[in-house]
């Protein structure tokens, strides 16, 4: 029951991560669409952008950059600092 729709949610996670990493590009696409008023080209660029977001997110997870990102957050997290100090764990693996 816990793994219901796992693959679907994994693909959503890939897209969401790529979307957040490439967030500002969507504004350039929107400005292009407003300035050029070329709907067909804007839609094509938007679809390519969506595909690129998915691929970037998938690569982010494949090369374990998500773990590096989490570790950077842990460096500044007071709770994690206290836990590492208490249990004397390694800071980086």
C-alpha distance (Angstrom), angle and dihedral (degrees) to the residues before:
residue distance angle dihedral
X1 . . .
X2 3.80 . .
X3 3.80 92.8 .
X4 3.79 95.7 50.5
X5 3.82 110.2 143.6
X6 3.82 90.8 0.9
X7 3.81 96.1 152.8
X8 3.78 93.2 46.2
X9 3.80 91.8 50.4
X10 3.81 91.2 45.2
X11 3.82 90.3 56.2
X12 3.81 89.4 46.2
X13 3.81 88.9 52.7
X14 3.81 90.9 52.1
X15 3.79 91.2 51.5
X16 3.81 93.9 44.1
X17 3.80 92.4 51.2
X18 3.80 92.3 48.9
X19 3.80 90.2 45.7
X20 3.79 91.4 53.6
X21 3.81 92.9 46.6
X22 3.82 93.6 48.4
X23 3.80 95.2 36.0
X24 3.80 99.3 130.5
X25 3.81 95.2 53.6
X26 3.81 90.4 71.6
X27 3.80 89.1 66.0
X28 3.80 91.0 54.0
X29 3.80 89.2 51.4
X30 3.81 91.0 49.0
X31 3.81 92.2 48.4
X32 3.79 89.9 48.0
X33 3.80 89.7 52.2
X34 3.79 92.5 49.2
X35 3.78 94.6 45.0
X36 3.80 98.1 44.1
X37 3.81 99.0 32.1
X38 3.80 85.7 -149.2
X39 3.78 101.3 141.5
X40 3.80 97.4 179.3
X41 3.81 94.8 52.8
X42 3.80 91.7 43.3
X43 3.81 91.5 53.3
X44 3.80 91.6 48.3
X45 3.81 90.9 49.5
X46 3.82 89.4 47.7
X47 3.79 92.5 51.7
X48 3.81 91.6 48.4
X49 3.81 88.4 48.1
X50 3.81 90.3 53.1
X51 3.80 91.1 50.9
X52 3.81 91.5 47.8
X53 3.82 89.6 50.3
X54 3.80 89.7 54.8
X55 3.83 93.6 47.6
X56 3.82 93.7 46.6
X57 3.81 90.4 49.8
X58 3.80 91.9 48.5
X59 3.81 91.0 50.3
X60 3.82 90.0 46.9
X61 3.81 89.0 59.8
X62 3.82 96.1 36.6
X63 3.80 93.2 56.6
X64 3.84 91.0 41.9
X65 3.78 94.7 -119.1
X66 3.79 86.6 140.5
X67 3.82 88.5 66.7
X68 3.80 90.6 51.2
X69 3.79 89.7 49.2
X70 3.81 90.6 51.3
X71 3.81 92.2 47.7
X72 3.81 90.6 52.4
X73 3.80 88.4 53.5
X74 3.81 90.0 48.1
X75 3.81 91.4 55.0
X76 3.81 89.5 64.6
X77 3.82 97.3 35.9
X78 3.85 110.3 105.9
X79 3.81 92.8 -154.3
X80 3.81 92.9 53.7
X81 3.81 90.8 45.9
X82 3.80 90.1 53.9
X83 3.81 93.3 46.3
X84 3.80 92.4 49.8
X85 3.78 90.7 47.7
X86 3.82 92.5 48.0
X87 3.79 96.4 45.5
X88 3.82 95.6 31.6
X89 3.78 94.7 -131.8
X90 3.76 125.9 166.6
X91 3.78 114.4 -86.6
X92 3.79 93.9 -142.2
X93 3.78 130.2 22.0
